[in-house]
Amino acid sequence: MVTGGCGYIGSHTIIELVQSGRYEVVSVDNNVRSTPETMRRVERITGVKVPNYKVDICDKAAFFKVFEENPDIQGIIHFAAYKAVGESVEQPLMYYRNNLGALANVLEACLHFGIQALIFSSSCSVYGDVKNLPVSEKTPMGQAFCPYAHTKQIGEEMIRNMMVPNPSMNALILRYFNPVGAHISGMNGELSPDKPNNLVPIIMRVASGKQPSMQVFGTDYDTRDGSCIRDYLHVSDIADAHVKAMDYLLEHRNQEQCEVFNLGSGNGISVMEMLAAAEEVVGHKLNYTVGGRRAGDIPAIYGDSSRANTLLHWNCRYNVHDMMESAWKWEQYLDSEGSH
Ligand code: UD1
């Protein structure tokens, strides 16, 4: 089962699961932050129709019914959650209720239906503002800079605590750095809100002329070119890591009941470098101005993902050029569909 299967990382993960030839997938997604159209895109790419149950995971009775109808579910990849940093500051309770209420029901379903393999979407935001880079899984969690990040910290703790009295349960916590780009076919990608907050969707809006200009939030950081550094990786690489993570659990290769993996490319890339990569792909200069620092931004973060490389046998297949090229293809695909 993939929860949040119509979402950005969820849908790309379903594509990789189906294309591995080893998994049959059911999705659960209430489509409050996604569209059922995504499943048609997944079908166009894979040739397989994946059923989506339009169910709110916080509604335990409705959620449990999905398991009753699919008694052969062996593992759950739990993506479904709210993830907008700014919104979580404005409406914290909504974030705690949705993200943690859903996780409580997922954990209860694991116990009730005897599902022993759980993969949880976490975030590098659990590390807070770290000074020692790259961050490894041993880096302690820092102060959460927003309620969204706090729900990920609490979610991880909930899972760890559930393991103690339930020795047959196994979980992997995957901490994502900055997933970007779109399926390499250009036929599936992120459906951003009208006013996206994240860098690559904004770059694509400027590149396609939907937005006249953008701002680089600060070039006065103590980094190689003054702009912030992040660990961007291709969404299909993150997706592929989930397939390998599920293999790892189902083949009982885990050493502990609950293990943590960073998922990043291991490379820090600056905002200015991202802009240059995008300009190369789209073939023209992008209009930007240098603005002030964005509240809550940290100067630099990138991860050490060698644990995932070694134990999950996972490596990134795509580079920054591929990230931008696929995002650009997807932008044009949406334009041709008239979906913007
Ligand atoms: C954000 C979230 C993080 C989440 C991730 C998902 C915050 C503080 N953090 O990460 O929790 O897991 O998205 O992908 O929101 N930038 C510009 N101009 C823009 C937009 C962004 O210069 O118009 C810069 C930002 O200052 C930042 C970088 O681009 O340095 C990346 O920003 P963004 O894509 O929003 O990701 P994060 O903030 O790293």
Residues whose N, C-alpha, C, O or C-beta is under 5 A from the ligand:
A	BS01	UD1	V85 S123 S125 F177 N178 P179 N197 N198 L199 V200 I202 Q215 V216 F217 C228 R230 V271 R294 G296 D297
